[in-house]
């Protein structure tokens, strides 16, 4: 009997280790330009594509990146911003978790003049629970500021430029201290 119980415990430990080593992650991007509908409006950045090999991080409703396993996640993004107007434009970027703004995650960007572009990129580290979702939020003081997507080019040669890229990578697995079938002390 003891040998069977030890085998059961070892199988459960092995499954936890395997789950932890799978590396839950997701990569998402948008091939569409995104505009601000009105001055000081807030938009959730949308994504039109995802890596077919994503593992347990999914896209829902085109803006929500949902994790299927609890853990600590590194969330990275880049946005291709363009100012089409003649004056300084200011944009603000931040994270929402389950529909609530995450404190202290906002950052401002400024574009000085017409046809200027900027590629802000930074990361966050957040603890997320099963089925939590995050969104990348964006607002601007002018409708001249937009997220720009461009097609691939031959002069100069380069692949397409997404308006937004976001990756979510698990950096720490969170587990309970009790295994199924093993009595708690």
Contact map, one row per residue, 1 for C-alpha under 8 A:
11111000000000000000000000000000000000000000000000000000000000000000000000000000000000000000000000000000000000000000000000000000000000000000000000000000000000000000000000000000000000000
11111100000000000000000000000000000000000000000000000000000000000000000000000000000000000000000000000000000000000000000000000000000000000000000000000000000000000000000000000000000000000
11111110000000000000000000000000000000000000000000000000000000000000000000000000000000000000000000000000000000000000000000000000000000000000000000000000000000000000000000000000000000000
11111111000000000000000000000000000000000000000000000000000000000000000000000000000000000000000000000000000000000000000000000000000000000000000000000000000000000000000000000000000000000
11111111100000000000000000000000000000000000000000000000000000000000000000000000000000000000000000000000000000000000000000000000000000000000000000000000000000000000000000000000000000000
01111111110000000000000000000000000000000000000000000000000000000000000000000000000000000000000000000000000000000000000000000000000000000000000000000000000000000000000000000000000000000
00111111111000000000000000000000000000000000000000000000000000000000000000000000000000000000000000000000000000000000000000000000000000000000000000000000000000000000000000000000000000000
00011111111100000000000000000000000000000000000000000000000000000000000000000000000000000000000000000000000000000000000000000000000000000000000000000000000000000000000000000000000000000
00001111111110000000000000000000000000000000000000000000000000000000000000000000000000000000000000000000000000000000000000000000000000000000000000000000000000000000000000000000001001000
00000111111111000000000000000000000000000000000000000000000000000000000000000000000000000000000000000000000000000000000000000000000000000000000000000000000000000000000000000000000000000
00000011111111100000000000000000000000000000000000000000000000000000000000000000000000000000000000000000000000000000000000000000000000000000000000000000000000000000000000000000000000000
00000001111111110000000000000000000000000000000000000000000000000000000000000000000000000000000000000000000000000000000000000000000000000000000000000000000000000000000000000000001100000
00000000111111111000000000000000000000000000000000000000000000000000000000000000000000000000000000000000000000000000000000000000000000000000000000000000000000000000000000000000000000000
00000000011111111100000000000000000000000000000000000000000000000000000000000000000000000000000000000000000000000000000000000000000000000000000000000000000000000000000000000000000000000
00000000001111111110000000000000000000000000000000000000000000000000000000000000000000000000000000000000000000000000000000000000000000000000000000000000000000000000000000000000000000000
00000000000111111111000000000000000000000000000000000000000000000000000000000000000000000000000000000000000000000000000000000000000000000000000000000000000000000000000000000000000000000
00000000000011111111100000000000000000000000000000000000000000000000000000000000000000000000000000000000000000000000000000000000000000000000000000000000000000000000000000000000000000000
00000000000001111111110000000000000000000000000000000000000000000000000000000000000000000000000000000000000000000000000000000000000000000000000000000000000000000000000000000000000000000
00000000000000111111111000000000000000000000000000000000000000000000000000000000000000000000000000000000000000000000000000000000000000000000000000000000000000000000000000000000000000000
00000000000000011111111000000000000000000000000000000000000000000000000000000000000000000000000000000000000000000000000000000000000000000000000000000000000000000000000000001000000000000
00000000000000001111111000000000000000000000000000000000000000000000000000000000000000000000000000000000000000000000000000000000000000000000000000000000000000000000000000000000000000000
00000000000000000111111100000000000000000000000000000000000000000000000000000000000000000000000000000000000000000000000000000000000000000000000000000000000000000000000000000000000000000
00000000000000000011111110000000000000000000000000000010000000000000000000000000000000000000000000000000000000000000000000000000000000000000000000000000000000000000000011100000000000000
00000000000000000000011111000000000000000000000000000111100000000000100000000000000000000000000000000000000000000000000000000000000000000000000000000000000000000000000011000000000000000
00000000000000000000001111100000000000000000000000000111100000000000000000000000000000000000000000000000000000000000000000000000000000000000000000000000000000000000001111000000000000000
00000000000000000000000111110000000000000000000001101111110000000000000000000000000000000000000000000000000000000000000000000000000000000000000000000000000000000000001110000000000000000
00000000000000000000000011111000000000000000000001100100000000000000000000000000000000000000000000000000000000000000000000000000000000000000000000000000000000000000111100000000000000000
00000000000000000000000001111100000000000000001111100000001000000000000000000000000000000000000000000000000000000000000000000000000000000000000000000000000000000000111000000000000000000
00000000000000000000000000111110000000000000001111000000000000000000000000000000000000000000000000000000000000000000000000000000000000000000000000000000000000000111110000000000000000000
00000000000000000000000000011111100000000000011110000000000000000000000000000000000000000000000000000000000000000000000000000000000000000000000000001000000000000111100000000000000000000
00000000000000000000000000001111100000000000001110000000000000000000000000000000000000000000000000000000000000000000000000000000000000000000000000001100000000011111000000000000000000000
00000000000000000000000000000111110000000000000100000000000000000000000000000000000000000000000000000000000000000000000000000000000000000000000000011000000000000110000000000000000000000
00000000000000000000000000000111111000000000000000000000000000000000000000000000000000000000000000000000000000000000000000000000000000000000000001111100000000000010000000000000000000000
00000000000000000000000000000001111100000000110000000000000000000000000000000000000000000000000000000000000000000000000000000000000000000000000001110000000000000010000000000000000000000
00000000000000000000000000000000111110000000000000000000000000000000000000000000000000000000000000000000000000000000000000000000000000000000001011100000000000000000000000000000000000000
00000000000000000000000000000000011111101110000000000000000000000000000000000000000000000000000000000000000000000000000000000000000000000011011111000000000000000000000000000000000000000
00000000000000000000000000000000001111101000000000000000000000000000000000000000000000000000000000000000000000000000000000000000000000000000001000000000000000000000000000000000000000000
00000000000000000000000000000000000111111000000000000000000000000000000000000000000000000000000000000000000000000000000000000000000000000000011000000000000000000000000000000000000000000
00000000000000000000000000000000000111111000000000000000000000000000000000000000000000000000000000000000000000000000000000000000000000000001111000000000000000000000000000000000000000000
00000000000000000000000000000000000001111100000000000000000000000000000000000000000000000000000000000000000000000000000000000000000000000011110000000000000000000000000000000000000000000
00000000000000000000000000000000000111111110000000000000000000000000000000000000000000000000000000000000000000000000000000000000000000000011000000000000000000000000000000000000000000000
00000000000000000000000000000000000100011111000000000000000000000000000000000000000000000000000000000000000000000000000000000000000000001111000000000000000000000000000000000000000000000
00000000000000000000000000000000000100001111100000000000000000000000000000000000000000000000000000000000000000000000000000000000000000001110000000000000000000000000000000000000000000000
00000000000000000000000000000000000000000111110000000000000000100000000000000000000000000000000000000000000000000000000000000000000000111100000000000000000000000000000000000000000000000
00000000000000000000000000000000010000000011111000000000000000100000000000000000000000000000000000000000000000000000000000000000000000111100000000000000000000000001000000000000000000000
00000000000000000000000000000100010000000001111100000000000001100000000000000000000000000000000000000000000000000000000000000000000000000000000000000000000000000001000000000000000000000
00000000000000000000000000011110000000000000111111000000001001100000000000000000000000000000000000000000000000000000000000000000000000000000000000000000000000000001100000000000000000000
00000000000000000000000000011111000000000000011111000000000001000000000000000000000000000000000000000000000000000000000000000000000000000000000000000000000000000000000000000000000000000
00000000000000000000000000011110000000000000001111100000000000000000000000000000000000000000000000000000000000000000000000000000000000000000000000000000000000000000000000000000000000000
00000000000000000000000001111000000000000000001111110100001000000000000000000000000000000000000000000000000000000000000000000000000000000000000000000000000000000000000000000000000000000
00000000000000000000000001110000000000000000000011111100000000000000000000000000000000000000000000000000000000000000000000000000000000000000000000000000000000000000000000000000000000000
00000000000000000000000000000000000000000000000001111100000000000000000000000000000000000000000000000000000000000000000000000000000000000000000000000000000000000000000000000000000000000
00000000000000000000000001000000000000000000000000111110000000000000000000000000000000000000000000000000000000000000000000000000000000000000000000000000000000000000000000000000000000000
00000000000000000000000111100000000000000000000001111111110000000000000000000000000000000000000000000000000000000000000000000000000000000000000000000000000000000000000000000000000000000
00000000000000000000001111000000000000000000000000001111110000000000000000000000000000000000000000000000000000000000000000000000000000000000000000000000000000000000000000000000000000000
00000000000000000000000111000000000000000000000000000111110000000011100000000000000000000000000000000000000000000000000000000000000000000000000000000000000000000000000000000000000000000
00000000000000000000000111000000000000000000000000000111111000001111000000000000000000000000000000000000000000000000000000000000000000000000000000000000000000000000000100000000000000000
00000000000000000000000001000000000000000000000000000111111100001111000000000000000000000000000000000000000000000000000000000000000000000000000000000000000000000000000000000000000000000
00000000000000000000000000010000000000000000001001000000111111111100000000000000000000000000000000000000000000000000000000000000000000000000000000000000000000000000000000000000000000000
00000000000000000000000000000000000000000000000000000000011111111100000000000000000000000000000000000000000000000000000000000000000000000000000000000000000000000000000000000000000000000
00000000000000000000000000000000000000000000000000000000001111110000000000000000000000000000000000000000000000000000000000000000000000000000000000000000000000000000000000000000000000000
00000000000000000000000000000000000000000000011100000000001111110000000000000000000000000000000000000000000000000000000000000000000000000000000000000000000000000000000000000000000000000
00000000000000000000000000000000000000000001111000000000001111111000000000000000000000000000000000000000000000000000000000000000000000110000000000000000000000000000000000000000000000000
00000000000000000000000000000000000000000000000000000000001111111100000000000000000000000000000000000000000000000000000000000000000011100000000000000000000000000000000000000000000000000
00000000000000000000000000000000000000000000000000000000111100111110000000000000000000000000000000000000000000000000000000000000000011100000000000000000000000000000000000000000000000000
00000000000000000000000000000000000000000000000000000000111100011111000000000000000000000000000000000000000000000000000000000000001111000000000000000000000000000000000000000000000000000
00000000000000000000000000000000000000000000000000000001110000001111110000000000000000000000000000000000000000000000000000000001111110000000000000000000000000000000000000000000000000000
00000000000000000000000000000000000000000000000000000001110000000111110000000000000000000000000000000000000000000000000000000000111100000000000000000000000000000000000000000000000000000
00000000000000000000000100000000000000000000000000000001000000000011111000000000000000000000000000000000000000000000000000000000111000000000000000000000000000000000000000000000000000000
00000000000000000000000000000000000000000000000000000000000000000011111100000000000000000000000000000000000000000000000000000011110000000000000000000000000000000000000000001110000000000
00000000000000000000000000000000000000000000000000000000000000000000111110000000000000000000000000000000000000000000000000000011100000000000000000000000000000000000000001111100000000000
00000000000000000000000000000000000000000000000000000000000000000000011111000000000000000000000000000000000000000000000000001111000000000000000000000000000000000000000001111100000000000
00000000000000000000000000000000000000000000000000000000000000000000001111100000000000000000000000000000000000000000000000001111000000000000000000000000000000000000000111110000000000000
00000000000000000000000000000000000000000000000000000000000000000000000111110000000000000000000000000000000000000000000000111100000000000000000000000000000000000000001111100000000000000
00000000000000000000000000000000000000000000000000000000000000000000000011111000000000000000000000000000000000000000000000111100000000000000000000000000000000000000011110000000000000000
00000000000000000000000000000000000000000000000000000000000000000000000001111100000000000000000000000000000000000000000011110000000000000000000000000000000000000000011100000000000000000
00000000000000000000000000000000000000000000000000000000000000000000000000111110000000000000000000000000000000000000000011100000000000000000000000000000000000000001111000000000000000000
00000000000000000000000000000000000000000000000000000000000000000000000000011111000000000000000000000000000000000000001111000000000000000000000000000000000000000001110000000000000000000
00000000000000000000000000000000000000000000000000000000000000000000000000001111100000000000000000000000000000000000011110000000000000000000000000100000000000000111100000000000000000000
00000000000000000000000000000000000000000000000000000000000000000000000000000111110000000000000000000000000000000000111100000000000000000000000000111000000000001111000000000000000000000
00000000000000000000000000000000000000000000000000000000000000000000000000000011111000000000000000000000000000000000111100000000000000000000000011110000000000000010000000000000000000000
00000000000000000000000000000000000000000000000000000000000000000000000000000001111100000000000000000000000000100011110000000000000000000000000111110000000000000000000000000000000000000
00000000000000000000000000000000000000000000000000000000000000000000000000000000111111001000000000000000000000111111100000000000000000000000000111000000000000000000000000000000000000000
00000000000000000000000000000000000000000000000000000000000000000000000000000000011111000000000000000000000000001111000000000000000000000000000110000000000000000000000000000000000000000
00000000000000000000000000000000000000000000000000000000000000000000000000000000001111111000000000000000000000001110000000000000000000000000000110000000000000000000000000000000000000000
00000000000000000000000000000000000000000000000000000000000000000000000000000000001111110000000000000000000000001100000000000000000000000000000000000000000000000000000000000000000000000
00000000000000000000000000000000000000000000000000000000000000000000000000000000000011111000000000000000000000011100000000000000000000000000000000000000000000000000000000000000000000000
00000000000000000000000000000000000000000000000000000000000000000000000000000000000011111100000000000000000001111000000000000000000000000000000000000000000000000000000000000000000000000
00000000000000000000000000000000000000000000000000000000000000000000000000000000001010111110000000000000000001111000000000000000000000000001110110000000000000000000000000000000000000000
00000000000000000000000000000000000000000000000000000000000000000000000000000000000000011111000000000000000111100000000000000000000000000001110010000000000000000000000000000000000000000
00000000000000000000000000000000000000000000000000000000000000000000000000000000000000001111100000000000000111000000000000000000000000000111100010000000000000000000000000000000000000000
00000000000000000000000000000000000000000000000000000000000000000000000000000000000000000111110000000000011110000000000000000000000000000111000000000000000000000000000000000000000000000
00000000000000000000000000000000000000000000000000000000000000000000000000000000000000000011111000000000111100000000000000000000000000011110000000000000000000000000000000000000000000000
00000000000000000000000000000000000000000000000000000000000000000000000000000000000000000001111100001100111000000000000000000000000000011100000000000000000000000000000000000000000000000
00000000000000000000000000000000000000000000000000000000000000000000000000000000000000000000111110001100110000000000000000000000000001111000000000000000000000000000000000000000000000000
00000000000000000000000000000000000000000000000000000000000000000000000000000000000000000000011111111100000000000000000000000000000001111000000000000000000000000000000000000000000000000
00000000000000000000000000000000000000000000000000000000000000000000000000000000000000000000001111111100000000000000000000000000000111100000000000000000000000000000000000000000000000000
00000000000000000000000000000000000000000000000000000000000000000000000000000000000000000000000111110000000000000000000000000000000111000000000000000000000000000000000000000000000000000
00000000000000000000000000000000000000000000000000000000000000000000000000000000000000000000000111111000000000000000000000000000000001100000000000000000000000000000000000000000000000000
00000000000000000000000000000000000000000000000000000000000000000000000000000000000000000000000111111100000000000000000000000000000000000000000000000000000000000000000000000000000000000
00000000000000000000000000000000000000000000000000000000000000000000000000000000000000000000011110111110000000000000000000000000000000000000000000000000000000000000000000000000000000000
00000000000000000000000000000000000000000000000000000000000000000000000000000000000000000000011110011111100000000000000000000000000000000000000000000000000000000000000000000000000000000
00000000000000000000000000000000000000000000000000000000000000000000000000000000000000000000000000001111110000000000000000000000000000000000000000000000000000000000000000000000000000000
00000000000000000000000000000000000000000000000000000000000000000000000000000000000000000000000000000111110000000000000000000000000000000000000000000000000000000000000000000000000000000
00000000000000000000000000000000000000000000000000000000000000000000000000000000000000000000111000000111111000000000000000010000000000000000000000000000000000000000000000000000000000000
00000000000000000000000000000000000000000000000000000000000000000000000000000000000000000001111000000011111100000000000000000000000000000000000000000000000000000000000000000000000000000
00000000000000000000000000000000000000000000000000000000000000000000000000000000000000000001110000000000111110000000000000000000000000000000000000000000000000000000000000000000000000000
00000000000000000000000000000000000000000000000000000000000000000000000000000000000000000111100000000000011111000000000000000000000000000000000000000000000000000000000000000000000000000
00000000000000000000000000000000000000000000000000000000000000000000000000000000000000000111000000000000001111100000000100000000000000000000000000000000000000000000000000000000000000000
00000000000000000000000000000000000000000000000000000000000000000000000000000000000000011110000000000000000111110000000000000000000000000000000000000000000000000000000000000000000000000
00000000000000000000000000000000000000000000000000000000000000000000000000000000011000011100000000000000000011111001110000000000000000000000000000000000000000000000000000000000000000000
00000000000000000000000000000000000000000000000000000000000000000000000000000000001000111000000000000000000001111101000000000000000000000000000000000000000000000000000000000000000000000
00000000000000000000000000000000000000000000000000000000000000000000000000000000001111111000000000000000000000111111000000000000000000000000000000000000000000000000000000000000000000000
00000000000000000000000000000000000000000000000000000000000000000000000000000000001111100000000000000000000000011111000000000000000000000000000000000000000000000000000000000000000000000
00000000000000000000000000000000000000000000000000000000000000000000000000000000011110000000000000000000000000001111100000000000000000000000000000000000000000000000000000000000000000000
00000000000000000000000000000000000000000000000000000000000000000000000000000000011100000000000000000000000000111111110000000000000000000000000000000000000000000000000000000000000000000
00000000000000000000000000000000000000000000000000000000000000000000000000000001111000000000000000000000000000100011111000000000000000000000000000000000000000000000000000000000000000000
00000000000000000000000000000000000000000000000000000000000000000000000000000011110000000000000000000000000000100001111100000000000000000000000000000000000000000000000000000000000000000
00000000000000000000000000000000000000000000000000000000000000000000000000000111100000000000000000000000000000000000111110000000000000000000000000000000000000000000000000000000000000000
00000000000000000000000000000000000000000000000000000000000000000000000000000111100000000000000000000000000010000000011111000000000000000000000000000000000000000000000000000000000000000
00000000000000000000000000000000000000000000000000000000000000000000000000011110000000000000000000000000000000000000001111100000000000000000000000000000000000000000000000000000000000000
00000000000000000000000000000000000000000000000000000000000000000000000000011100000000000000000000000000000000000000000111110000000000000000000000000000000000000000000000000000000000000
00000000000000000000000000000000000000000000000000000000000000000000000001111000000000000000000000000000000000000000000011111000000000000000000000000000000000000000000000000000000000000
00000000000000000000000000000000000000000000000000000000000000000000000001110000000000000000000000000000100000000000000001111100000000000000000000000000000000000000000000000000000000000
00000000000000000000000000000000000000000000000000000000000000000000000111100000000000000000000000000000000000000000000000111110000000000000000000000000000000000000000000000000000000000
00000000000000000000000000000000000000000000000000000000000000000000000111100000000000000000000000000000000000000000000000011111000000000000000000000000000000000000000000000000000000000
00000000000000000000000000000000000000000000000000000000000000000000011110000000000000000000000000000000000000000000000000001111100000000000000000000000000000000000000000000000000000000
00000000000000000000000000000000000000000000000000000000000000000010011110000000000000000000000000000000000000000000000000000111110110000000000000000000000000000000000000000000000000000
00000000000000000000000000000000000000000000000000000000000000000011111000000000000000000000000000000000000000000000000000000011111100000000000000000000000000000000000000000000000000000
00000000000000000000000000000000000000000000000000000000000000000011110000000000000000000000000000000000000000000000000000000001111100000000000000000000000000000000000000000000000000000
00000000000000000000000000000000000000000000000000000000000000000111100000000000000000000000000000000000000000000000000000000000111110000000000000000000000000000000000000000000000000000
00000000000000000000000000000000000000000000000000000000000000000111000000000000000000000000000011000000000000000000000000000001111111000000000000000000000000000000000000000000000000000
00000000000000000000000000000000000000000000000000000000000000011110000000000000000000000000000011000000000000000000000000000001001111100000000000000000000000000000000000000000000000000
00000000000000000000000000000000000000000000000000000000000000011100000000000000000000000000001111100000000000000000000000000000000111110000000000000000000000000000000000000000000000000
00000000000000000000000000000000000000000001100000000000000000111000000000000000000000000000001110100000000000000000000000000000000011111000000000000000000000000000000000000000000000000
00000000000000000000000000000000000000000001100000000000000000100000000000000000000000000000111100000000000000000000000000000000000001111100000000000000000000000000000000000000000000000
00000000000000000000000000000000000000000111100000000000000000000000000000000000000000000000111100000000000000000000000000000000000000111110000000000000000000000000000000000000000000000
00000000000000000000000000000000000000000111100000000000000000000000000000000000000000000011110000000000000000000000000000000000000000011111000000000000000000000000000000000000000000000
00000000000000000000000000000000000100011110000000000000000000000000000000000000000000000011100000000000000000000000000000000000000000001111100000000000000000000000000000000000000000000
00000000000000000000000000000000000100111100000000000000000000000000000000000000000000001111000000000000000000000000000000000000000000000111111010000000000000000000000000000000000000000
00000000000000000000000000000000000000110000000000000000000000000000000000000000000000001110000000000000000000000000000000000000000000000011111000000000000000000000000000000000000000000
00000000000000000000000000000000000101110000000000000000000000000000000000000000000000001100000000000000000000000000000000000000000000000001111110000000000000000000000000000000000000000
00000000000000000000000000000000001111100000000000000000000000000000000000000000000000000000000000000000000000000000000000000000000000000001111111000000000000000000000000000000000000000
00000000000000000000000000000000000100000000000000000000000000000000000000000000011110001000000000000000000000000000000000000000000000000000011111000000000000000000000000000000000000000
00000000000000000000000000000000001100000000000000000000000000000000000000000000111110001110000000000000000000000000000000000000000000000001011111100000000000000000000000000000000000000
00000000000000000000000000000000111100000000000000000000000000000000000000000000111000000000000000000000000000000000000000000000000000000000001111110000000000000000000000000000000000000
00000000000000000000000000000000111000000000000000000000000000000000000000000011110000000000000000000000000000000000000000000000000000000000000011111000000000000011000000000000000000000
00000000000000000000000000000001110000000000000000000000000000000000000000000001110000000000000000000000000000000000000000000000000000000000000001111100000000000110000000000000000000000
00000000000000000000000000000111100000000000000000000000000000000000000000000001000000000000000000000000000000000000000000000000000000000000000000111110000000011111000000000000000000000
00000000000000000000000000000010100000000000000000000000000000000000000000000000000000000000000000000000000000000000000000000000000000000000000000011111000000011110000000000000000000000
00000000000000000000000000000000000000000000000000000000000000000000000000000000000000000000000000000000000000000000000000000000000000000000000000001111100000111000000000000000000000000
00000000000000000000000000000000000000000000000000000000000000000000000000000000000000000000000000000000000000000000000000000000000000000000000000000111110011111000000000000000000000000
00000000000000000000000000000000000000000000000000000000000000000000000000000000000000000000000000000000000000000000000000000000000000000000000000000011111111110000000000000000000000000
00000000000000000000000000000000000000000000000000000000000000000000000000000000000000000000000000000000000000000000000000000000000000000000000000000001111111000000000000000000000000000
00000000000000000000000000000000000000000000000000000000000000000000000000000000000000000000000000000000000000000000000000000000000000000000000000000000111111000000000000000000000000000
00000000000000000000000000000000000000000000000000000000000000000000000000000000000000000000000000000000000000000000000000000000000000000000000000000000111111000000000000000000000000000
00000000000000000000000000000000000000000000000000000000000000000000000000000000000000000000000000000000000000000000000000000000000000000000000000000001111111100000000000000000000000000
00000000000000000000000000000000000000000000000000000000000000000000000000000000000000000000000000000000000000000000000000000000000000000000000000000001111111110000000000000000000000000
00000000000000000000000000000000000000000000000000000000000000000000000000000000000000000000000000000000000000000000000000000000000000000000000000000011100011111000000000000000000000000
00000000000000000000000000000010000000000000000000000000000000000000000000000000000000000000000000000000000000000000000000000000000000000000000000001111100001111100000000000000000000000
00000000000000000000000000000010000000000000000000000000000000000000000000000001000000000000000000000000000000000000000000000000000000000000000000001111000000111110000000000000000000000
00000000000000000000000000001111000000000000000000000000000000000000000000000011000000000000000000000000000000000000000000000000000000000000000000011100000000011111100000000000000000000
00000000000000000000000000001111110000000000000000000000000000000000000000000011100000000000000000000000000000000000000000000000000000000000000000111100000000001111100000000000000000000
00000000000000000000000000001110000000000000111000000000000000000000000000001111000000000000000000000000000000000000000000000000000000000000000000101000000000000111110000000000000000000
00000000000000000000000000111100000000000000001000000000000000000000000000001110000000000000000000000000000000000000000000000000000000000000000000000000000000000111111000000000000000000
00000000000000000000000000111000000000000000000000000000000000000000000000111100000000000000000000000000000000000000000000000000000000000000000000000000000000000001111100000000000000000
00000000000000000000000011110000000000000000000000000000000000000000000001111000000000000000000000000000000000000000000000000000000000000000000000000000000000000000111110000000000000000
00000000000000000000000011100000000000000000000000000000100000000000000011110000000000000000000000000000000000000000000000000000000000000000000000000000000000000000011111000000000000000
00000000000000000000001111000000000000000000000000000000000000000000000011100000000000000000000000000000000000000000000000000000000000000000000000000000000000000000001111100000000000000
00000000000000000000001110000000000000000000000000000000000000000000001111000000000000000000000000000000000000000000000000000000000000000000000000000000000000000000000111111000000000000
00000000000000000000001000000000000000000000000000000000000000000000001111000000000000000000000000000000000000000000000000000000000000000000000000000000000000000000000011111000000000000
00000000000000000000000000000000000000000000000000000000000000000000001110000000000000000000000000000000000000000000000000000000000000000000000000000000000000000000000001111100000000000
00000000000000000001000000000000000000000000000000000000000000000000011100000000000000000000000000000000000000000000000000000000000000000000000000000000000000000000000001111110000000000
00000000000000000000000000000000000000000000000000000000000000000000011100000000000000000000000000000000000000000000000000000000000000000000000000000000000000000000000000011111000000000
00000000000000000000000000000000000000000000000000000000000000000000010000000000000000000000000000000000000000000000000000000000000000000000000000000000000000000000000000001111100000000
00000000000000000000000000000000000000000000000000000000000000000000000000000000000000000000000000000000000000000000000000000000000000000000000000000000000000000000000000000111111000000
00000000000000000000000000000000000000000000000000000000000000000000000000000000000000000000000000000000000000000000000000000000000000000000000000000000000000000000000000000011111000000
00000000000000000000000000000000000000000000000000000000000000000000000000000000000000000000000000000000000000000000000000000000000000000000000000000000000000000000000000000001111101110
00000000100100000000000000000000000000000000000000000000000000000000000000000000000000000000000000000000000000000000000000000000000000000000000000000000000000000000000000000001111111000
00000000000100000000000000000000000000000000000000000000000000000000000000000000000000000000000000000000000000000000000000000000000000000000000000000000000000000000000000000000011111000
00000000000000000000000000000000000000000000000000000000000000000000000000000000000000000000000000000000000000000000000000000000000000000000000000000000000000000000000000000000001111100
00000000100000000000000000000000000000000000000000000000000000000000000000000000000000000000000000000000000000000000000000000000000000000000000000000000000000000000000000000000011111110
00000000000000000000000000000000000000000000000000000000000000000000000000000000000000000000000000000000000000000000000000000000000000000000000000000000000000000000000000000000010011111
00000000000000000000000000000000000000000000000000000000000000000000000000000000000000000000000000000000000000000000000000000000000000000000000000000000000000000000000000000000010001111
00000000000000000000000000000000000000000000000000000000000000000000000000000000000000000000000000000000000000000000000000000000000000000000000000000000000000000000000000000000000000111
